[in-house]
Amino acid sequence: MYDEFPHAVRFQSVQRVPDGGGGFTNTFVPYTTIYGFLDTPTSNERYQAHQLSNPLDRYLYYPYRNDITSAMRVVCEGEVYELGGKPEDQGGQHEIMRVALKLVQNG
């Protein structure tokens, strides 16, 4: 499994917390850590994504699960990514998921 999914990936979810002034603020908190594979899209895929104003920096592949949502973010190797959409079940076999990632903070 570590050959196929060599990267430790931390998912974070959004949580509303009191801001101390009577209101609330959103903050990211740890959700889960899994092993996945971060892949770099081709230059053509990146170009097409940028033309649609939907930047694409990486693809993340990971074992099938249905609890990951597009509202989460990913931390891997010191970099922070937003999910670029809903994770997709590759081939519909409930084996491997894929989601596009957009870099938001460089490590």
N, C-alpha and C positions, 0 to 999 in steps of 0.2 A: 504494500500500500504506500509506503514512503517513497518508492520509486516513481509511482504514478502521481502522487500528491506530496511533493517535497517541501512545500512552504507552510509554516505555521501562520495561520491567519486568524486575527482577532476581530470578531464582529462586535459592534457597539450599537446600542439602541438609544432612542431619545426618551428622556424622562423629564417631566415637569417638576421643578424644585422651587421652593419659596425663595424669593430674592431678598428677603429681609425688610422690604419696604411695603409689604402687603400684597405684592403681586407675585408673579411666577416668571421663571425663565426656563428655557429648554437647555438641557445639557446632555452630552453623550456619556453613557455608563457602559461598563463591560457587559456583554451578553453571553458570548461563548467563544471558545477557541477551537478551531478545527484545522485539519491539514487539507490544503488545496494546491492548485497549480496556477500560478500567475503567468499568463502568456501575453506577448506583445503582438498587437494586431499588425497587419501588413501596412505599408505606407499608403496604399490605395484605400484600405478600410478607414484609416485615420483621416485621409483627405475627404472622403465621402461624408464621414461623420461631421467634420468641421464645416462642410458646405451646408449641412442641415442644422447648423448651430447646436450640435449635440456632441461635444467633444468626447473622444474615446481614447483612453490611454492604455488600458489593459483589459484582458478578459480573465475572469476567475472561474476555474473549473473546480468542483468539489463533489464529494459523494452526495447522493440524493438525500434531500430532507426538505420539508415544506414549511419550516418555521422562519426562514429568512425572508425579510420584506425589503421593498425598495426604499423604505424610510431609514434603514440602517446605514452604517458606514463600516469600512474595513480598514484595519491597520495591519500593515505587513512590512517588515524590514525598515521600520522607521518612517514609512510614508502612509498618508491617510487618503483614502479614496471614498467618493460617494458612489452609490450604486446607480448606474445609468438606466435603470428600468427594473422590471420584475424578473427574477431569476427564472430561467427556462429549463425544463426537463429535456435533455438532449436525447432525441429519438423516442421519447415517450416510454422508455423502459424502466423508469424509476431507478436508474443507476448513477448517472452523472448529471449535475446541474451546471449551467453556464450563466454568467451575468457580466455585463459590460461595466467597466469602472472608469471613473473620471478622477484624476489626481487633484486633490484640493490642498494638500500640504506636503511639501517635499521634506524628507528627513535630513 
